[in-house]
Every structure is written in C-alpha cells, then in structure tokens.
Amino acid sequence: MKHNFTAGPAILPKTVFDKAAQAVTNFNNSGLSLLEISHRSEDFDAVIEEARKTALELFGLGDDYEALFMTGGASTQFALLPNNFLNAKAAYLDTGTWANKAIKEAKFFGEVNVVASSKDTNYNHIPKGYQVPADADYFHITTNNTIFGTQIHDMPEVDVPLVADMSSDIYSREIDANKFHLIYAGAQKNLGPSGVTLVLIRKSWLDTVKRAMPSMFAYKTFVDNQSLYNTPPVFPIYVMMENLRWIKAQGGLKAIEKANQEKAQLLYDAIDNLPLFKGVAATEDRSLMNITFVLTKPELDKEFLAEAEAAGCVGLAGHRSVGGFRASTYNALAKESVQALVDVMTAFSKKHG
C-alpha cells in the first residue's frame, strides 16, 4: 500500500478516482466519454452547475458571489487579480515563495505595498502586527505555504477588500469566506487534478474595474458567461465536482477540519517527542496541510527517506529550495497513512537514538 504525502498534484479520495475513471470511458451511461462530450451539452451543464453551487455552499457564500472555473493555475491569477482590481496601490503579505511571486506580478500594474515579510527568517513564521493602508485597492494573503509549512490560522480583519490564494488549504477547514472579495485556488492540492483553477468572487466588486482589457483577462467575462466563454477544462471540473460532493458527504468543513487536526496533531506530536526530528515552522503558525521537518542528524536523511519509502510512505522529500522533509496531509489522506509514517519515524529514532 502506498501512503501519498506528495505536495501536489496530490491525493484524492478513492471514490473520486473510481467515478472519474468510469466517466472517462462511459459518462452517465451515455456510451460516450466525458472527454468527448460537448461542454455545452445538458450532461456537462449539470456538472458545472453542481460544482458551482457546491463550491459556494460549502463556504456559506450567497447570491453576491460567483464560482468561476478558469485555467492557468494560481500563477495566472497572480496577474489577473491586479489586472482587474489594482487601480493605484495594493497591499500584500509576503509569507513564502508563492506570495513573493504574486507580488512580482502585481508590480506590473501599479504600486505594491508589502506590509510585512518573513523572508529574513526563511519564511518560518507568519508576520503579525502589520498595518494595511486604508487606501489600498485590496489586501492579498496566501493562507497556506506549501514549501515552508506555515498557515494563517486567524484571518486578518481589514477595511479594504481581502483576497486570498488558498491553493493548498481550500476547503480544509471552516472559515468565514464572506470576509473575502476574492478567493482563488489551483485545484491540484485539495480539489482535483491540475488544469482548472477555482475563483470565488464577490460580483459587486466587478463594478470597481476601470482598466480596459482583453476578454479572456477579465473576470466579468467569466461571470457573464458562467465560465463557458471558451471551452473549459471539462474533465478537471468534473473531478472537482465529485471531490466537492465527497467533502459534503463527510459532513462538510466542520468534519473535514476535525479530521485534518487529528492527522496533523499525530504527526506533530511525533516530531516534537522524537529527539531525532525537529519541526521547521514556528509552532503557532504550523500548517495542517504541509508539515515540514528535518533530522537533527542530516547525514541520515537518505536512509530515513529510503526506509519511509520501503514502508510505502512516498512524496516526503522537502521542496528542492529548502530540503528536509515535508508530509502533505491533504483532505483525502487517511489517518492510517499518517500513523504509518509515525511508525517509521518511531522505529528510525529507536534505531539511531
């Protein structure tokens, strides 16, 4: 058995894989593959509409919000967001690699105020005590940092539109999504396969857009055309729909968050109590999704990774930019998989204690 701790593309529920596999060969008993039906057919209309409704429902978002299904990953949103909404100045919180890339793209469109950064400590914590300018067009945060293993646990209270990149922790916990004017997430962490990006947008914010732009760069185009202005990524949207169904069937975000907290606590307890292991992120900012750690004897790194892989625990190598280890414990990862990793860590610690 494989225990998949990969940071992304990541694990999905088995039931979702099974339904997706069936849809590829015979969708809705039509005798046709999902990959060959029209994106404007009744069958796909039902898919995209359920995905839209469930995406909003899980976050408790009402009629003033729309769920969009776009392409280009979060990296494209780094530019589309300021292209639409940065009229003069925007504020950003720099908490890691992806936040830094978002800042870089925003600078093409206007002034960027980086209100705080944890770069000087290799992004091992979430900055606090910062001030967001009252005249900012919006404030952008990255809620979870896959590379460094930090996560924002208390969403900021600000007087300007709040925007978040939630690519790696969307639908992993309960939040007040109504605080946000826009949320975006590449699907390949917690939602589905790569190829589709979910954008949740407060429709009334579109009234503030002043810049003329090509149709495909405007959020309004996707809102007005229900994400069907051009041919959308049909298969990834279908898998996302099935995954959203699965989240709802588990008991929604309250149940999902409870399970994620239990998995993370199990692994963090091992990291804190086994002397051979050490956590990387500041304790108060530890991620529930991407758990980073190192060995106190780095000369044993390769041996530990080999023993973990022999036990079926794969995808544990840290990001190439930081090294160490990273266990991604996304929604679909079972607690039993985390226990399997803890067992390997315990045995390895005894062996080299």
C-alpha positions as CSV (number, residue, x, y, z in Angstrom):
1,M,0.0,0.0,0.0
2,K,1.2,3.5,-0.9
3,H,0.8,6.4,1.5
4,N,0.9,9.5,-0.6
5,F,2.3,12.6,1.1
6,T,3.1,14.4,-2.1
7,A,2.5,18.2,-2.1
8,G,0.8,18.2,-5.4
9,P,-0.6,17.0,-7.7
10,A,-1.9,15.3,-4.6
11,I,-4.0,12.5,-3.3
12,L,-7.8,12.4,-3.9
13,P,-10.5,10.1,-2.4
14,K,-10.6,6.7,-3.9
15,T,-14.3,7.1,-4.7
16,V,-13.5,10.2,-6.7
17,F,-10.8,8.3,-8.7
18,D,-13.2,5.5,-9.4
19,K,-16.0,7.8,-10.6
20,A,-13.6,9.8,-12.7
21,A,-12.2,6.6,-14.3
22,Q,-15.8,5.5,-15.2
23,A,-16.6,8.9,-16.6
24,V,-13.7,8.7,-19.0
25,T,-15.0,5.5,-20.6
26,N,-18.8,5.9,-20.2
27,F,-20.2,9.1,-18.8
28,N,-23.7,8.9,-17.3
29,N,-24.3,5.7,-19.3
30,S,-24.3,7.7,-22.5
31,G,-21.9,5.4,-24.2
32,L,-19.6,8.4,-24.6
33,S,-16.6,9.5,-22.7
34,L,-16.7,12.7,-20.6
35,L,-13.7,13.7,-22.7
36,E,-15.7,13.8,-25.9
37,I,-19.0,15.3,-25.0
38,S,-19.8,18.9,-25.7
39,H,-19.1,21.4,-22.9
40,R,-22.5,22.9,-23.8
41,S,-24.4,19.7,-23.5
42,E,-27.0,19.1,-20.9
43,D,-24.9,16.5,-19.2
44,F,-22.0,18.9,-18.7
45,D,-24.3,21.8,-17.8
46,A,-25.4,19.7,-14.8
47,V,-21.8,19.0,-13.8
48,I,-20.6,22.6,-13.9
49,E,-23.7,23.9,-12.2
50,E,-23.4,21.4,-9.3
51,A,-19.7,22.3,-9.0
52,R,-20.6,25.9,-8.8
53,K,-23.4,25.5,-6.3
54,T,-21.4,23.2,-4.0
55,A,-18.3,25.4,-4.1
56,L,-20.4,28.3,-2.8
57,E,-22.5,26.2,-0.4
58,L,-19.5,24.7,1.4
59,F,-18.2,28.2,2.2
60,G,-21.7,29.6,3.0
61,L,-21.5,32.1,0.2
62,G,-24.7,33.7,-1.1
63,D,-26.0,35.2,-4.3
64,D,-23.5,38.1,-4.4
65,Y,-20.7,35.5,-5.1
66,E,-19.9,33.5,-8.2
67,A,-17.7,30.4,-8.6
68,L,-15.6,30.5,-11.7
69,F,-13.6,27.7,-13.4
70,M,-10.5,29.1,-15.1
71,T,-7.2,27.9,-16.4
72,G,-3.6,28.8,-15.9
73,G,-3.3,27.8,-12.2
74,A,-2.8,30.2,-9.4
75,S,0.2,31.7,-11.2
76,T,-2.1,33.2,-13.8
77,Q,-4.3,34.6,-11.0
78,F,-1.2,36.4,-9.7
79,A,-1.5,38.7,-12.8
80,L,-5.3,38.6,-13.5
81,L,-6.1,39.9,-10.0
82,P,-4.1,43.1,-10.2
83,N,-5.0,43.5,-13.9
84,N,-8.7,43.7,-12.8
85,F,-8.5,45.4,-9.5
86,L,-5.2,47.2,-8.9
87,N,-6.1,50.8,-9.9
88,A,-3.5,52.6,-7.8
89,K,-2.0,50.7,-4.9
90,A,-2.4,47.1,-3.5
91,A,-1.2,45.6,-0.2
92,Y,0.5,42.2,0.0
93,L,1.6,40.0,2.9
94,D,4.9,38.1,2.0
95,T,4.8,34.7,3.6
96,G,6.6,32.5,1.1
97,T,7.6,31.6,-2.4
98,W,4.1,31.9,-3.9
99,A,3.2,35.1,-2.1
100,N,6.5,36.6,-3.4
101,K,5.7,35.5,-7.0
102,A,2.2,37.2,-6.6
103,I,3.9,40.4,-5.5
104,K,6.3,40.3,-8.5
105,E,3.4,40.0,-11.0
106,A,1.3,42.8,-9.3
107,K,4.1,45.3,-9.7
108,F,3.4,45.3,-13.5
109,F,0.0,47.0,-12.8
110,G,0.6,49.5,-10.0
111,E,2.2,50.3,-6.7
112,V,2.6,47.3,-4.3
113,N,2.9,47.8,-0.6
114,V,4.4,44.8,1.1
115,V,3.1,45.3,4.6
116,A,5.2,42.6,6.2
117,S,7.5,39.7,5.3
118,S,9.1,36.7,7.0
119,K,11.7,36.3,4.3
120,D,14.5,37.2,6.6
121,T,13.9,34.1,8.7
122,N,13.4,31.8,5.6
123,Y,9.6,32.2,5.9
124,N,9.4,30.1,9.1
125,H,6.5,32.1,10.6
126,I,3.5,34.3,9.6
127,P,4.2,38.1,10.2
128,K,1.9,39.8,12.7
129,G,1.2,43.3,13.9
130,Y,1.3,44.9,10.5
131,Q,-0.8,47.7,9.2
132,V,-2.7,47.7,5.9
133,P,-3.1,51.1,4.2
134,A,-6.7,52.3,4.2
135,D,-6.3,53.5,0.6
136,A,-5.2,50.1,-0.8
137,D,-7.3,48.7,-3.6
138,Y,-7.1,45.3,-1.9
139,F,-5.0,43.2,0.6
140,H,-3.6,39.9,-0.7
141,I,-2.7,37.0,1.6
142,T,-1.5,33.4,0.9
143,T,-3.3,31.3,3.6
144,N,-1.0,28.3,3.5
145,N,2.6,28.0,2.4
146,T,3.4,24.6,1.0
147,I,7.1,24.9,0.9
148,F,7.7,26.3,4.4
149,G,4.8,24.6,6.2
150,T,3.2,27.7,7.7
151,Q,-0.5,28.7,7.7
152,I,-2.6,31.7,8.6
153,H,-4.9,30.5,11.4
154,D,-6.7,33.8,12.1
155,M,-7.8,35.6,9.0
156,P,-7.0,39.3,9.1
157,E,-9.6,42.0,9.8
158,V,-9.1,44.8,7.3
159,D,-11.1,47.7,5.9
160,V,-10.2,47.1,2.3
161,P,-11.2,44.2,0.0
162,L,-9.5,41.0,1.2
163,V,-8.1,38.5,-1.3
164,A,-6.6,35.1,-0.7
165,D,-4.6,32.4,-2.6
166,M,-5.9,29.3,-0.9
167,S,-4.4,26.8,-3.4
168,S,-3.2,24.4,-0.8
169,D,-5.7,24.6,2.0
170,I,-9.1,25.5,0.4
171,Y,-12.0,23.5,1.9
172,S,-9.7,22.0,4.6
173,R,-11.3,23.9,7.5
174,E,-14.1,26.2,8.4
175,I,-13.5,29.9,7.7
176,D,-15.7,33.0,7.3
177,A,-15.4,33.2,3.5
178,N,-17.7,36.2,3.4
179,K,-14.7,38.3,4.7
180,F,-13.2,37.9,1.2
181,H,-13.8,39.7,-2.0
182,L,-12.0,37.0,-4.0
183,I,-10.5,33.6,-3.2
184,Y,-8.6,31.6,-5.8
185,A,-7.1,28.1,-5.8
186,G,-5.3,25.8,-8.2
187,A,-7.1,22.5,-8.0
188,Q,-4.2,20.2,-7.7
189,K,-3.7,20.2,-4.0
190,N,-7.1,19.6,-2.3
191,L,-9.7,19.9,-5.1
192,G,-8.8,17.8,-8.1
193,P,-6.3,17.4,-10.9
194,S,-4.2,20.2,-12.4
195,G,-5.8,22.1,-15.2
196,V,-8.6,24.1,-13.5
197,T,-8.5,27.0,-11.1
198,L,-11.4,27.8,-8.8
199,V,-12.1,31.5,-8.3
200,L,-14.8,32.6,-5.8
201,I,-15.6,36.3,-6.4
202,R,-17.9,38.9,-4.9
203,K,-19.8,40.0,-8.0
204,S,-20.3,43.6,-6.8
205,W,-16.6,44.1,-6.7
206,L,-16.6,44.0,-10.5
207,D,-18.1,47.5,-10.5
208,T,-14.7,48.9,-9.5
209,V,-12.8,47.6,-12.5
210,K,-11.5,50.6,-14.5
211,R,-9.0,49.1,-16.9
212,A,-9.9,48.0,-20.4
213,M,-8.6,44.6,-21.1
214,P,-8.9,41.6,-23.5
215,S,-12.0,39.4,-22.8
216,M,-10.1,36.4,-21.5
217,F,-8.3,38.6,-18.9
218,A,-11.5,39.9,-17.4
219,Y,-13.3,38.2,-14.5
220,K,-16.5,39.8,-15.8
221,T,-16.3,37.7,-19.0
222,F,-16.3,34.5,-16.9
223,V,-19.1,35.7,-14.6
224,D,-21.3,36.8,-17.5
225,N,-20.7,33.5,-19.4
226,Q,-20.9,31.1,-16.5
227,S,-17.2,30.0,-17.1
228,L,-18.2,29.0,-20.7
229,Y,-16.9,31.9,-22.7
230,N,-14.4,29.4,-24.2
231,T,-14.1,25.6,-23.9
232,P,-13.4,25.0,-20.2
233,P,-11.3,22.1,-18.8
234,V,-14.2,19.7,-18.7
235,F,-12.5,16.7,-17.0
236,P,-10.8,18.6,-14.2
237,I,-14.1,20.4,-13.4
238,Y,-15.9,17.1,-13.2
239,V,-13.3,15.7,-10.8
240,M,-13.6,18.8,-8.7
241,M,-17.4,18.4,-8.6
242,E,-17.0,14.8,-7.4
243,N,-14.5,15.9,-4.8
244,L,-16.8,18.7,-3.5
245,R,-19.5,16.1,-3.3
246,W,-17.2,13.9,-1.2
247,I,-16.4,16.8,1.2
248,K,-20.1,17.5,1.6
249,A,-20.7,13.8,2.3
250,Q,-18.1,13.6,5.0
251,G,-20.1,16.2,7.0
252,G,-18.8,19.4,5.4
253,L,-15.9,21.5,6.5
254,K,-16.5,21.0,10.2
255,A,-15.9,17.3,9.9
256,I,-13.0,17.8,7.4
257,E,-11.3,20.2,9.8
258,K,-11.6,17.8,12.7
259,A,-10.0,15.0,10.7
260,N,-7.2,17.3,9.5
261,Q,-6.5,18.5,13.0
262,E,-6.2,14.9,14.3
263,K,-3.8,13.9,11.5
264,A,-1.6,16.9,12.0
265,Q,-1.5,16.5,15.8
266,L,-0.5,12.9,15.4
267,L,2.4,13.8,13.2
268,Y,3.5,17.0,15.1
269,D,3.5,15.0,18.4
270,A,6.0,12.6,16.8
271,I,8.1,15.4,15.5
272,D,8.1,17.1,19.0
273,N,8.7,14.0,21.0
274,L,11.2,12.0,19.0
275,P,14.6,13.6,19.5
276,L,15.9,12.7,16.1
277,F,13.3,15.0,14.5
278,K,12.7,18.8,14.6
279,G,9.9,20.9,13.2
280,V,10.7,23.8,10.9
281,A,7.8,26.2,11.2
282,A,7.0,28.3,14.2
283,T,4.7,26.3,16.5
284,E,1.9,28.9,16.5
285,D,1.9,29.0,12.6
286,R,2.2,25.3,11.8
287,S,0.3,24.2,8.8
288,L,-2.4,21.5,8.9
289,M,-1.7,20.7,5.3
290,N,2.1,20.7,4.8
291,I,4.1,19.5,7.8
292,T,7.8,20.3,7.4
293,F,10.6,18.8,9.5
294,V,14.3,17.9,9.5
295,L,16.5,15.3,11.1
296,T,18.9,16.5,13.8
297,K,21.4,14.2,12.2
298,P,21.2,15.3,8.5
299,E,23.6,12.6,7.5
300,L,20.8,10.2,8.0
301,D,18.4,11.9,5.5
302,K,18.8,9.5,2.7
303,E,18.5,6.4,5.0
304,F,15.3,7.8,6.5
305,L,13.8,8.5,3.2
306,A,14.6,5.1,1.9
307,E,13.1,3.4,5.0
308,A,9.9,5.5,4.7
309,E,9.6,4.6,1.0
310,A,10.1,0.9,1.9
311,A,7.1,1.3,4.2
312,G,5.0,2.8,1.4
313,C,5.3,6.4,2.5
314,V,6.1,8.4,-0.6
315,G,6.5,12.0,-1.5
316,L,8.3,13.1,1.7
317,A,11.3,14.9,0.3
318,G,11.2,18.6,1.1
319,H,10.9,21.2,-1.7
320,R,14.2,21.4,-3.6
321,S,14.7,25.0,-2.4
322,V,14.7,24.1,1.3
323,G,15.5,20.4,1.6
324,G,14.5,18.4,4.7
325,F,11.1,16.6,4.7
326,R,7.5,17.6,4.0
327,A,4.4,15.5,4.7
328,S,1.4,16.9,2.9
329,T,-1.7,15.7,4.8
330,Y,-4.5,16.9,2.5
331,N,-8.2,16.1,3.0
332,A,-8.1,12.7,1.3
333,L,-5.2,11.3,3.2
334,A,-6.3,8.8,5.8
335,K,-5.2,9.0,9.4
336,E,-3.9,5.4,8.9
337,S,-1.3,6.8,6.4
338,V,-0.1,9.3,9.0
339,Q,0.2,6.6,11.6
340,A,2.2,4.5,9.1
341,L,4.7,7.4,8.8
342,V,4.8,7.9,12.6
343,D,5.6,4.2,13.0
344,V,8.5,4.6,10.6
345,M,9.8,7.7,12.5
346,T,9.5,5.9,15.8
347,A,11.4,2.9,14.7
348,F,14.0,5.0,13.0
349,S,14.5,7.1,16.1
350,K,15.0,4.0,18.2
351,K,17.4,2.6,15.7
352,H,19.6,5.8,15.8
353,G,18.8,7.1,19.2
